[in-house]
Amino acid sequence: ESEQDQLAATGSAVFTPIPGSPNVTDLLTLTINGGTGKYSVATGTIIANGYGVNFFPLPPGPSSDNQSSFHFTLSGEICGILK
């Protein structure tokens, strides 16, 4: 592993407010479309499912000042990694 080994991905995140709280659920879907180094031909999908704490109010939104944090579970598959 080196700095030259990086994944490239495109995707979107969906934030859904949790009623009665400053928190949100979050679903992030990333499509892997190559990268650099040993990941140059990588393909696949990564799903991050979780929640954000102290996301609201907007502004200021998530920040270290209001002790925001995100908690995720990652799943997916990445193929085509060069050795």
PyMOL Python script that loads the backbone (N, CA, C, O; Angstrom):
from pymol import cmd

cmd.read_pdbstr("""\
ATOM      1  N   GLU A   1       0.835  -1.176   0.000  1.00  0.00           N
ATOM      2  CA  GLU A   1       0.000   0.000   0.000  1.00  0.00           C
ATOM      3  C   GLU A   1       0.886   1.248   0.000  1.00  0.00           C
ATOM      4  O   GLU A   1       1.898   1.307   0.699  1.00  0.00           O
ATOM      5  N   SER A   2       0.492   2.229  -0.787  1.00  0.00           N
ATOM      6  CA  SER A   2       1.235   3.486  -0.821  1.00  0.00           C
ATOM      7  C   SER A   2       0.276   4.621  -1.141  1.00  0.00           C
ATOM      8  O   SER A   2      -0.896   4.390  -1.440  1.00  0.00           O
ATOM      9  N   GLU A   3       0.773   5.836  -1.078  1.00  0.00           N
ATOM     10  CA  GLU A   3      -0.043   7.007  -1.423  1.00  0.00           C
ATOM     11  C   GLU A   3      -0.534   6.946  -2.860  1.00  0.00           C
ATOM     12  O   GLU A   3      -1.549   7.556  -3.195  1.00  0.00           O
ATOM     13  N   GLN A   4       0.180   6.213  -3.717  1.00  0.00           N
ATOM     14  CA  GLN A   4      -0.193   6.116  -5.132  1.00  0.00           C
ATOM     15  C   GLN A   4      -1.397   5.211  -5.346  1.00  0.00           C
ATOM     16  O   GLN A   4      -1.989   5.234  -6.424  1.00  0.00           O
ATOM     17  N   ASP A   5      -1.776   4.416  -4.350  1.00  0.00           N
ATOM     18  CA  ASP A   5      -2.889   3.478  -4.455  1.00  0.00           C
ATOM     19  C   ASP A   5      -4.159   4.119  -3.890  1.00  0.00           C
ATOM     20  O   ASP A   5      -4.419   4.058  -2.689  1.00  0.00           O
ATOM     21  N   GLN A   6      -4.944   4.734  -4.780  1.00  0.00           N
ATOM     22  CA  GLN A   6      -6.159   5.414  -4.349  1.00  0.00           C
ATOM     23  C   GLN A   6      -7.337   5.028  -5.241  1.00  0.00           C
ATOM     24  O   GLN A   6      -7.201   4.905  -6.458  1.00  0.00           O
ATOM     25  N   LEU A   7      -8.497   4.839  -4.608  1.00  0.00           N
ATOM     26  CA  LEU A   7      -9.732   4.560  -5.346  1.00  0.00           C
ATOM     27  C   LEU A   7     -10.363   5.855  -5.825  1.00  0.00           C
ATOM     28  O   LEU A   7     -10.238   6.896  -5.180  1.00  0.00           O
ATOM     29  N   ALA A   8     -11.044   5.782  -6.967  1.00  0.00           N
ATOM     30  CA  ALA A   8     -11.859   6.898  -7.457  1.00  0.00           C
ATOM     31  C   ALA A   8     -13.306   6.397  -7.502  1.00  0.00           C
ATOM     32  O   ALA A   8     -13.563   5.265  -7.911  1.00  0.00           O
ATOM     33  N   ALA A   9     -14.243   7.245  -7.081  1.00  0.00           N
ATOM     34  CA  ALA A   9     -15.643   6.826  -7.042  1.00  0.00           C
ATOM     35  C   ALA A   9     -16.565   8.018  -7.267  1.00  0.00           C
ATOM     36  O   ALA A   9     -16.204   9.165  -7.003  1.00  0.00           O
ATOM     37  N   THR A  10     -17.754   7.721  -7.758  1.00  0.00           N
ATOM     38  CA  THR A  10     -18.821   8.714  -7.846  1.00  0.00           C
ATOM     39  C   THR A  10     -19.990   8.162  -7.052  1.00  0.00           C
ATOM     40  O   THR A  10     -20.127   6.949  -6.895  1.00  0.00           O
ATOM     41  N   GLY A  11     -20.825   9.047  -6.557  1.00  0.00           N
ATOM     42  CA  GLY A  11     -21.948   8.549  -5.785  1.00  0.00           C
ATOM     43  C   GLY A  11     -22.830   9.641  -5.254  1.00  0.00           C
ATOM     44  O   GLY A  11     -22.695  10.815  -5.598  1.00  0.00           O
ATOM     45  N   SER A  12     -23.739   9.217  -4.405  1.00  0.00           N
ATOM     46  CA  SER A  12     -24.669  10.168  -3.797  1.00  0.00           C
ATOM     47  C   SER A  12     -25.000   9.716  -2.382  1.00  0.00           C
ATOM     48  O   SER A  12     -24.935   8.533  -2.046  1.00  0.00           O
ATOM     49  N   ALA A  13     -25.356  10.700  -1.568  1.00  0.00           N
ATOM     50  CA  ALA A  13     -25.753  10.434  -0.189  1.00  0.00           C
ATOM     51  C   ALA A  13     -27.172  10.949   0.008  1.00  0.00           C
ATOM     52  O   ALA A  13     -27.535  12.010  -0.499  1.00  0.00           O
ATOM     53  N   VAL A  14     -27.965  10.193   0.744  1.00  0.00           N
ATOM     54  CA  VAL A  14     -29.326  10.602   1.076  1.00  0.00           C
ATOM     55  C   VAL A  14     -29.397  10.741   2.589  1.00  0.00           C
ATOM     56  O   VAL A  14     -29.223   9.766   3.321  1.00  0.00           O
ATOM     57  N   PHE A  15     -29.655  11.970   3.056  1.00  0.00           N
ATOM     58  CA  PHE A  15     -29.807  12.251   4.473  1.00  0.00           C
ATOM     59  C   PHE A  15     -31.290  12.373   4.776  1.00  0.00           C
ATOM     60  O   PHE A  15     -31.996  13.133   4.113  1.00  0.00           O
ATOM     61  N   THR A  16     -31.775  11.635   5.773  1.00  0.00           N
ATOM     62  CA  THR A  16     -33.184  11.677   6.164  1.00  0.00           C
ATOM     63  C   THR A  16     -33.269  12.106   7.625  1.00  0.00           C
ATOM     64  O   THR A  16     -32.747  11.417   8.502  1.00  0.00           O
ATOM     65  N   PRO A  17     -33.927  13.245   7.897  1.00  0.00           N
ATOM     66  CA  PRO A  17     -34.053  13.697   9.287  1.00  0.00           C
ATOM     67  C   PRO A  17     -34.760  12.665  10.159  1.00  0.00           C
ATOM     68  O   PRO A  17     -35.709  12.015   9.719  1.00  0.00           O
ATOM     69  N   ILE A  18     -34.293  12.520  11.396  1.00  0.00           N
ATOM     70  CA  ILE A  18     -34.959  11.683  12.385  1.00  0.00           C
ATOM     71  C   ILE A  18     -35.881  12.609  13.181  1.00  0.00           C
ATOM     72  O   ILE A  18     -35.401  13.481  13.905  1.00  0.00           O
ATOM     73  N   PRO A  19     -37.205  12.429  13.057  1.00  0.00           N
ATOM     74  CA  PRO A  19     -38.152  13.348  13.696  1.00  0.00           C
ATOM     75  C   PRO A  19     -37.873  13.547  15.192  1.00  0.00           C
ATOM     76  O   PRO A  19     -37.581  12.601  15.923  1.00  0.00           O
ATOM     77  N   GLY A  20     -37.971  14.809  15.616  1.00  0.00           N
ATOM     78  CA  GLY A  20     -37.809  15.144  17.021  1.00  0.00           C
ATOM     79  C   GLY A  20     -36.383  15.144  17.519  1.00  0.00           C
ATOM     80  O   GLY A  20     -36.155  15.165  18.728  1.00  0.00           O
ATOM     81  N   SER A  21     -35.416  15.121  16.617  1.00  0.00           N
ATOM     82  CA  SER A  21     -34.007  15.107  17.038  1.00  0.00           C
ATOM     83  C   SER A  21     -33.178  15.944  16.064  1.00  0.00           C
ATOM     84  O   SER A  21     -33.652  16.291  14.982  1.00  0.00           O
ATOM     85  N   PRO A  22     -31.935  16.268  16.449  1.00  0.00           N
ATOM     86  CA  PRO A  22     -31.034  16.968  15.527  1.00  0.00           C
ATOM     87  C   PRO A  22     -30.249  16.002  14.639  1.00  0.00           C
ATOM     88  O   PRO A  22     -29.257  16.394  14.024  1.00  0.00           O
ATOM     89  N   ASN A  23     -30.684  14.742  14.568  1.00  0.00           N
ATOM     90  CA  ASN A  23     -29.933  13.687  13.904  1.00  0.00           C
ATOM     91  C   ASN A  23     -30.553  13.287  12.567  1.00  0.00           C
ATOM     92  O   ASN A  23     -31.704  13.612  12.276  1.00  0.00           O
ATOM     93  N   VAL A  24     -29.762  12.571  11.758  1.00  0.00           N
ATOM     94  CA  VAL A  24     -30.216  12.088  10.451  1.00  0.00           C
ATOM     95  C   VAL A  24     -29.752  10.651  10.242  1.00  0.00           C
ATOM     96  O   VAL A  24     -28.752  10.223  10.820  1.00  0.00           O
ATOM     97  N   THR A  25     -30.488   9.907   9.408  1.00  0.00           N
ATOM     98  CA  THR A  25     -29.947   8.653   8.881  1.00  0.00           C
ATOM     99  C   THR A  25     -29.265   9.007   7.561  1.00  0.00           C
ATOM    100  O   THR A  25     -29.589  10.016   6.935  1.00  0.00           O
ATOM    101  N   ASP A  26     -28.330   8.176   7.151  1.00  0.00           N
ATOM    102  CA  ASP A  26     -27.544   8.467   5.958  1.00  0.00           C
ATOM    103  C   ASP A  26     -27.324   7.180   5.177  1.00  0.00           C
ATOM    104  O   ASP A  26     -26.931   6.160   5.743  1.00  0.00           O
ATOM    105  N   LEU A  27     -27.579   7.236   3.873  1.00  0.00           N
ATOM    106  CA  LEU A  27     -27.283   6.127   2.974  1.00  0.00           C
ATOM    107  C   LEU A  27     -26.407   6.667   1.853  1.00  0.00           C
ATOM    108  O   LEU A  27     -26.850   7.490   1.051  1.00  0.00           O
ATOM    109  N   LEU A  28     -25.170   6.206   1.800  1.00  0.00           N
ATOM    110  CA  LEU A  28     -24.194   6.637   0.798  1.00  0.00           C
ATOM    111  C   LEU A  28     -23.899   5.466  -0.121  1.00  0.00           C
ATOM    112  O   LEU A  28     -23.538   4.384   0.342  1.00  0.00           O
ATOM    113  N   THR A  29     -24.054   5.679  -1.439  1.00  0.00           N
ATOM    114  CA  THR A  29     -23.745   4.653  -2.435  1.00  0.00           C
ATOM    115  C   THR A  29     -22.643   5.189  -3.341  1.00  0.00           C
ATOM    116  O   THR A  29     -22.805   6.224  -3.987  1.00  0.00           O
ATOM    117  N   LEU A  30     -21.523   4.474  -3.381  1.00  0.00           N
ATOM    118  CA  LEU A  30     -20.386   4.864  -4.218  1.00  0.00           C
ATOM    119  C   LEU A  30     -20.137   3.808  -5.286  1.00  0.00           C
ATOM    120  O   LEU A  30     -20.096   2.615  -4.987  1.00  0.00           O
ATOM    121  N   THR A  31     -19.973   4.243  -6.528  1.00  0.00           N
ATOM    122  CA  THR A  31     -19.606   3.363  -7.629  1.00  0.00           C
ATOM    123  C   THR A  31     -18.122   3.568  -7.908  1.00  0.00           C
ATOM    124  O   THR A  31     -17.693   4.672  -8.244  1.00  0.00           O
ATOM    125  N   ILE A  32     -17.349   2.509  -7.769  1.00  0.00           N
ATOM    126  CA  ILE A  32     -15.902   2.577  -7.987  1.00  0.00           C
ATOM    127  C   ILE A  32     -15.634   2.601  -9.485  1.00  0.00           C
ATOM    128  O   ILE A  32     -16.102   1.733 -10.223  1.00  0.00           O
ATOM    129  N   ASN A  33     -14.872   3.607  -9.932  1.00  0.00           N
ATOM    130  CA  ASN A  33     -14.528   3.710 -11.351  1.00  0.00           C
ATOM    131  C   ASN A  33     -13.030   3.939 -11.509  1.00  0.00           C
ATOM    132  O   ASN A  33     -12.581   4.952 -12.045  1.00  0.00           O
ATOM    133  N   GLY A  34     -12.269   2.950 -11.017  1.00  0.00           N
ATOM    134  CA  GLY A  34     -10.821   3.004 -11.178  1.00  0.00           C
ATOM    135  C   GLY A  34     -10.148   3.714 -10.035  1.00  0.00           C
ATOM    136  O   GLY A  34     -10.629   3.730  -8.902  1.00  0.00           O
ATOM    137  N   GLY A  35      -9.025   4.299 -10.367  1.00  0.00           N
ATOM    138  CA  GLY A  35      -8.231   4.991  -9.372  1.00  0.00           C
ATOM    139  C   GLY A  35      -6.813   5.113  -9.857  1.00  0.00           C
ATOM    140  O   GLY A  35      -6.565   5.254 -11.055  1.00  0.00           O
ATOM    141  N   THR A  36      -5.875   5.059  -8.926  1.00  0.00           N
ATOM    142  CA  THR A  36      -4.458   5.152  -9.268  1.00  0.00           C
ATOM    143  C   THR A  36      -3.721   3.965  -8.659  1.00  0.00           C
ATOM    144  O   THR A  36      -4.231   3.291  -7.764  1.00  0.00           O
ATOM    145  N   GLY A  37      -2.508   3.722  -9.164  1.00  0.00           N
ATOM    146  CA  GLY A  37      -1.705   2.621  -8.643  1.00  0.00           C
ATOM    147  C   GLY A  37      -2.407   1.291  -8.835  1.00  0.00           C
ATOM    148  O   GLY A  37      -2.954   1.017  -9.903  1.00  0.00           O
ATOM    149  N   LYS A  38      -2.391   0.464  -7.796  1.00  0.00           N
ATOM    150  CA  LYS A  38      -2.971  -0.874  -7.923  1.00  0.00           C
ATOM    151  C   LYS A  38      -4.484  -0.855  -8.069  1.00  0.00           C
ATOM    152  O   LYS A  38      -5.077  -1.894  -8.358  1.00  0.00           O
ATOM    153  N   TYR A  39      -5.132   0.299  -7.877  1.00  0.00           N
ATOM    154  CA  TYR A  39      -6.578   0.411  -8.051  1.00  0.00           C
ATOM    155  C   TYR A  39      -6.979   0.994  -9.410  1.00  0.00           C
ATOM    156  O   TYR A  39      -8.148   1.324  -9.613  1.00  0.00           O
ATOM    157  N   SER A  40      -6.045   1.124 -10.326  1.00  0.00           N
ATOM    158  CA  SER A  40      -6.317   1.806 -11.603  1.00  0.00           C
ATOM    159  C   SER A  40      -7.426   1.146 -12.425  1.00  0.00           C
ATOM    160  O   SER A  40      -8.103   1.831 -13.192  1.00  0.00           O
ATOM    161  N   VAL A  41      -7.626  -0.149 -12.288  1.00  0.00           N
ATOM    162  CA  VAL A  41      -8.671  -0.843 -13.053  1.00  0.00           C
ATOM    163  C   VAL A  41      -9.805  -1.353 -12.154  1.00  0.00           C
ATOM    164  O   VAL A  41     -10.611  -2.180 -12.582  1.00  0.00           O
ATOM    165  N   ALA A  42      -9.867  -0.867 -10.929  1.00  0.00           N
ATOM    166  CA  ALA A  42     -10.867  -1.351  -9.963  1.00  0.00           C
ATOM    167  C   ALA A  42     -12.283  -0.954 -10.386  1.00  0.00           C
ATOM    168  O   ALA A  42     -12.499   0.105 -10.976  1.00  0.00           O
ATOM    169  N   THR A  43     -13.235  -1.828 -10.072  1.00  0.00           N
ATOM    170  CA  THR A  43     -14.655  -1.566 -10.266  1.00  0.00           C
ATOM    171  C   THR A  43     -15.381  -2.075  -9.023  1.00  0.00           C
ATOM    172  O   THR A  43     -14.811  -2.825  -8.231  1.00  0.00           O
ATOM    173  N   GLY A  44     -16.621  -1.672  -8.856  1.00  0.00           N
ATOM    174  CA  GLY A  44     -17.410  -2.192  -7.749  1.00  0.00           C
ATOM    175  C   GLY A  44     -18.310  -1.146  -7.141  1.00  0.00           C
ATOM    176  O   GLY A  44     -18.497  -0.062  -7.693  1.00  0.00           O
ATOM    177  N   THR A  45     -18.864  -1.486  -5.994  1.00  0.00           N
ATOM    178  CA  THR A  45     -19.782  -0.608  -5.290  1.00  0.00           C
ATOM    179  C   THR A  45     -19.503  -0.683  -3.792  1.00  0.00           C
ATOM    180  O   THR A  45     -19.255  -1.759  -3.247  1.00  0.00           O
ATOM    181  N   ILE A  46     -19.548   0.470  -3.139  1.00  0.00           N
ATOM    182  CA  ILE A  46     -19.445   0.538  -1.681  1.00  0.00           C
ATOM    183  C   ILE A  46     -20.708   1.208  -1.162  1.00  0.00           C
ATOM    184  O   ILE A  46     -21.110   2.258  -1.663  1.00  0.00           O
ATOM    185  N   ILE A  47     -21.331   0.604  -0.163  1.00  0.00           N
ATOM    186  CA  ILE A  47     -22.526   1.164   0.473  1.00  0.00           C
ATOM    187  C   ILE A  47     -22.150   1.509   1.916  1.00  0.00           C
ATOM    188  O   ILE A  47     -21.625   0.665   2.643  1.00  0.00           O
ATOM    189  N   ALA A  48     -22.417   2.732   2.321  1.00  0.00           N
ATOM    190  CA  ALA A  48     -22.218   3.155   3.707  1.00  0.00           C
ATOM    191  C   ALA A  48     -23.587   3.501   4.268  1.00  0.00           C
ATOM    192  O   ALA A  48     -24.254   4.411   3.775  1.00  0.00           O
ATOM    193  N   ASN A  49     -24.000   2.784   5.285  1.00  0.00           N
ATOM    194  CA  ASN A  49     -25.311   2.968   5.889  1.00  0.00           C
ATOM    195  C   ASN A  49     -25.091   3.368   7.342  1.00  0.00           C
ATOM    196  O   ASN A  49     -24.366   2.686   8.066  1.00  0.00           O
ATOM    197  N   GLY A  50     -25.713   4.476   7.783  1.00  0.00           N
ATOM    198  CA  GLY A  50     -25.481   4.891   9.151  1.00  0.00           C
ATOM    199  C   GLY A  50     -26.318   6.078   9.568  1.00  0.00           C
ATOM    200  O   GLY A  50     -27.430   6.283   9.081  1.00  0.00           O
ATOM    201  N   TYR A  51     -25.754   6.865  10.493  1.00  0.00           N
ATOM    202  CA  TYR A  51     -26.483   8.021  11.002  1.00  0.00           C
ATOM    203  C   TYR A  51     -25.512   9.129  11.386  1.00  0.00           C
ATOM    204  O   TYR A  51     -24.343   8.891  11.689  1.00  0.00           O
ATOM    205  N   GLY A  52     -26.039  10.346  11.363  1.00  0.00           N
ATOM    206  CA  GLY A  52     -25.289  11.524  11.774  1.00  0.00           C
ATOM    207  C   GLY A  52     -25.891  12.099  13.044  1.00  0.00           C
ATOM    208  O   GLY A  52     -27.111  12.187  13.175  1.00  0.00           O
ATOM    209  N   VAL A  53     -25.035  12.489  13.980  1.00  0.00           N
ATOM    210  CA  VAL A  53     -25.456  13.055  15.256  1.00  0.00           C
ATOM    211  C   VAL A  53     -25.189  14.563  15.240  1.00  0.00           C
ATOM    212  O   VAL A  53     -24.131  15.006  14.795  1.00  0.00           O
ATOM    213  N   ASN A  54     -26.152  15.342  15.725  1.00  0.00           N
ATOM    214  CA  ASN A  54     -26.049  16.807  15.773  1.00  0.00           C
ATOM    215  C   ASN A  54     -25.850  17.416  14.386  1.00  0.00           C
ATOM    216  O   ASN A  54     -24.983  18.266  14.186  1.00  0.00           O
ATOM    217  N   PHE A  55     -26.653  16.974  13.452  1.00  0.00           N
ATOM    218  CA  PHE A  55     -26.612  17.452  12.071  1.00  0.00           C
ATOM    219  C   PHE A  55     -27.341  18.789  11.926  1.00  0.00           C
ATOM    220  O   PHE A  55     -26.933  19.638  11.133  1.00  0.00           O
ATOM    221  N   PHE A  56     -28.419  18.974  12.690  1.00  0.00           N
ATOM    222  CA  PHE A  56     -29.231  20.194  12.648  1.00  0.00           C
ATOM    223  C   PHE A  56     -28.975  21.023  13.887  1.00  0.00           C
ATOM    224  O   PHE A  56     -28.504  20.465  14.878  1.00  0.00           O
ATOM    225  N   PRO A  57     -29.253  22.319  13.902  1.00  0.00           N
ATOM    226  CA  PRO A  57     -29.946  23.092  12.866  1.00  0.00           C
ATOM    227  C   PRO A  57     -28.993  23.530  11.760  1.00  0.00           C
ATOM    228  O   PRO A  57     -27.775  23.543  11.934  1.00  0.00           O
ATOM    229  N   LEU A  58     -29.574  23.886  10.625  1.00  0.00           N
ATOM    230  CA  LEU A  58     -28.820  24.435   9.485  1.00  0.00           C
ATOM    231  C   LEU A  58     -29.159  25.901   9.341  1.00  0.00           C
ATOM    232  O   LEU A  58     -30.351  26.207   9.323  1.00  0.00           O
ATOM    233  N   PRO A  59     -28.235  26.837   9.236  1.00  0.00           N
ATOM    234  CA  PRO A  59     -26.860  26.656   9.686  1.00  0.00           C
ATOM    235  C   PRO A  59     -26.787  26.562  11.206  1.00  0.00           C
ATOM    236  O   PRO A  59     -27.774  26.922  11.847  1.00  0.00           O
ATOM    237  N   PRO A  60     -25.745  26.129  11.814  1.00  0.00           N
ATOM    238  CA  PRO A  60     -24.435  25.921  11.221  1.00  0.00           C
ATOM    239  C   PRO A  60     -24.258  24.556  10.580  1.00  0.00           C
ATOM    240  O   PRO A  60     -23.341  24.385   9.777  1.00  0.00           O
ATOM    241  N   GLY A  61     -25.107  23.565  10.903  1.00  0.00           N
ATOM    242  CA  GLY A  61     -24.919  22.231  10.349  1.00  0.00           C
ATOM    243  C   GLY A  61     -23.821  21.479  11.064  1.00  0.00           C
ATOM    244  O   GLY A  61     -23.330  21.921  12.103  1.00  0.00           O
ATOM    245  N   PRO A  62     -23.433  20.341  10.510  1.00  0.00           N
ATOM    246  CA  PRO A  62     -22.414  19.514  11.161  1.00  0.00           C
ATOM    247  C   PRO A  62     -21.086  20.246  11.299  1.00  0.00           C
ATOM    248  O   PRO A  62     -20.589  20.835  10.339  1.00  0.00           O
ATOM    249  N   SER A  63     -20.520  20.205  12.492  1.00  0.00           N
ATOM    250  CA  SER A  63     -19.213  20.827  12.730  1.00  0.00           C
ATOM    251  C   SER A  63     -18.626  20.295  14.027  1.00  0.00           C
ATOM    252  O   SER A  63     -19.324  19.672  14.827  1.00  0.00           O
ATOM    253  N   SER A  64     -17.354  20.543  14.226  1.00  0.00           N
ATOM    254  CA  SER A  64     -16.727  20.147  15.486  1.00  0.00           C
ATOM    255  C   SER A  64     -17.244  21.010  16.631  1.00  0.00           C
ATOM    256  O   SER A  64     -17.244  20.574  17.783  1.00  0.00           O
ATOM    257  N   ASP A  65     -17.692  22.245  16.323  1.00  0.00           N
ATOM    258  CA  ASP A  65     -18.206  23.129  17.367  1.00  0.00           C
ATOM    259  C   ASP A  65     -19.462  22.562  18.035  1.00  0.00           C
ATOM    260  O   ASP A  65     -19.642  22.733  19.241  1.00  0.00           O
ATOM    261  N   ASN A  66     -20.331  21.892  17.275  1.00  0.00           N
ATOM    262  CA  ASN A  66     -21.539  21.324  17.888  1.00  0.00           C
ATOM    263  C   ASN A  66     -21.412  19.808  18.082  1.00  0.00           C
ATOM    264  O   ASN A  66     -22.416  19.110  18.233  1.00  0.00           O
ATOM    265  N   GLN A  67     -20.175  19.307  18.078  1.00  0.00           N
ATOM    266  CA  GLN A  67     -19.857  17.902  18.360  1.00  0.00           C
ATOM    267  C   GLN A  67     -20.600  16.925  17.447  1.00  0.00           C
ATOM    268  O   GLN A  67     -21.085  15.888  17.901  1.00  0.00           O
ATOM    269  N   SER A  68     -20.685  17.259  16.169  1.00  0.00           N
ATOM    270  CA  SER A  68     -21.296  16.370  15.183  1.00  0.00           C
ATOM    271  C   SER A  68     -20.407  15.152  14.952  1.00  0.00           C
ATOM    272  O   SER A  68     -19.186  15.224  15.090  1.00  0.00           O
ATOM    273  N   SER A  69     -21.037  14.037  14.598  1.00  0.00           N
ATOM    274  CA  SER A  69     -20.284  12.851  14.224  1.00  0.00           C
ATOM    275  C   SER A  69     -21.144  11.993  13.304  1.00  0.00           C
ATOM    276  O   SER A  69     -22.370  12.097  13.306  1.00  0.00           O
ATOM    277  N   PHE A  70     -20.494  11.157  12.530  1.00  0.00           N
ATOM    278  CA  PHE A  70     -21.180  10.197  11.659  1.00  0.00           C
ATOM    279  C   PHE A  70     -20.702   8.800  12.005  1.00  0.00           C
ATOM    280  O   PHE A  70     -19.527   8.591  12.305  1.00  0.00           O
ATOM    281  N   HIS A  71     -21.623   7.844  11.962  1.00  0.00           N
ATOM    282  CA  HIS A  71     -21.342   6.452  12.290  1.00  0.00           C
ATOM    283  C   HIS A  71     -21.847   5.604  11.122  1.00  0.00           C
ATOM    284  O   HIS A  71     -23.028   5.663  10.778  1.00  0.00           O
ATOM    285  N   PHE A  72     -20.952   4.811  10.507  1.00  0.00           N
ATOM    286  CA  PHE A  72     -21.303   4.053   9.313  1.00  0.00           C
ATOM    287  C   PHE A  72     -20.950   2.580   9.443  1.00  0.00           C
ATOM    288  O   PHE A  72     -20.025   2.199  10.160  1.00  0.00           O
ATOM    289  N   THR A  73     -21.711   1.769   8.732  1.00  0.00           N
ATOM    290  CA  THR A  73     -21.363   0.385   8.466  1.00  0.00           C
ATOM    291  C   THR A  73     -21.128   0.293   6.967  1.00  0.00           C
ATOM    292  O   THR A  73     -21.993   0.672   6.178  1.00  0.00           O
ATOM    293  N   LEU A  74     -19.968  -0.208   6.570  1.00  0.00           N
ATOM    294  CA  LEU A  74     -19.617  -0.301   5.152  1.00  0.00           C
ATOM    295  C   LEU A  74     -19.836  -1.721   4.646  1.00  0.00           C
ATOM    296  O   LEU A  74     -19.592  -2.696   5.358  1.00  0.00           O
ATOM    297  N   SER A  75     -20.304  -1.818   3.393  1.00  0.00           N
ATOM    298  CA  SER A  75     -20.410  -3.111   2.733  1.00  0.00           C
ATOM    299  C   SER A  75     -20.177  -2.905   1.247  1.00  0.00           C
ATOM    300  O   SER A  75     -20.235  -1.777   0.758  1.00  0.00           O
ATOM    301  N   GLY A  76     -19.916  -3.974   0.537  1.00  0.00           N
ATOM    302  CA  GLY A  76     -19.728  -3.874  -0.910  1.00  0.00           C
ATOM    303  C   GLY A  76     -18.639  -4.800  -1.396  1.00  0.00           C
ATOM    304  O   GLY A  76     -18.160  -5.674  -0.674  1.00  0.00           O
ATOM    305  N   GLU A  77     -18.261  -4.579  -2.653  1.00  0.00           N
ATOM    306  CA  GLU A  77     -17.256  -5.417  -3.281  1.00  0.00           C
ATOM    307  C   GLU A  77     -16.444  -4.575  -4.252  1.00  0.00           C
ATOM    308  O   GLU A  77     -16.993  -3.790  -5.026  1.00  0.00           O
ATOM    309  N   ILE A  78     -15.124  -4.752  -4.199  1.00  0.00           N
ATOM    310  CA  ILE A  78     -14.217  -4.071  -5.125  1.00  0.00           C
ATOM    311  C   ILE A  78     -13.468  -5.149  -5.892  1.00  0.00           C
ATOM    312  O   ILE A  78     -12.857  -6.032  -5.290  1.00  0.00           O
ATOM    313  N   CYS A  79     -13.514  -5.081  -7.233  1.00  0.00           N
ATOM    314  CA  CYS A  79     -12.874  -6.072  -8.100  1.00  0.00           C
ATOM    315  C   CYS A  79     -11.781  -5.407  -8.920  1.00  0.00           C
ATOM    316  O   CYS A  79     -11.764  -4.184  -9.065  1.00  0.00           O
ATOM    317  N   GLY A  80     -10.868  -6.213  -9.457  1.00  0.00           N
ATOM    318  CA  GLY A  80      -9.858  -5.732 -10.388  1.00  0.00           C
ATOM    319  C   GLY A  80      -8.677  -5.036  -9.757  1.00  0.00           C
ATOM    320  O   GLY A  80      -8.105  -4.126 -10.357  1.00  0.00           O
ATOM    321  N   ILE A  81      -8.294  -5.448  -8.544  1.00  0.00           N
ATOM    322  CA  ILE A  81      -7.142  -4.829  -7.887  1.00  0.00           C
ATOM    323  C   ILE A  81      -5.864  -5.490  -8.404  1.00  0.00           C
ATOM    324  O   ILE A  81      -5.739  -6.714  -8.380  1.00  0.00           O
ATOM    325  N   LEU A  82      -4.912  -4.669  -8.874  1.00  0.00           N
ATOM    326  CA  LEU A  82      -3.649  -5.182  -9.395  1.00  0.00           C
ATOM    327  C   LEU A  82      -2.704  -5.497  -8.249  1.00  0.00           C
ATOM    328  O   LEU A  82      -2.712  -4.813  -7.225  1.00  0.00           O
ATOM    329  N   LYS A  83      -1.898  -6.521  -8.416  1.00  0.00           N
ATOM    330  CA  LYS A  83      -0.920  -6.886  -7.370  1.00  0.00           C
ATOM    331  C   LYS A  83       0.399  -6.234  -7.619  1.00  0.00           C
ATOM    332  O   LYS A  83       1.338  -6.424  -6.847  1.00  0.00           O
TER     333      LYS A  83
END
""", "prot")
cmd.dss("prot")
cmd.show_as("cartoon", "prot")
cmd.util.cbc("prot")
cmd.orient("prot")
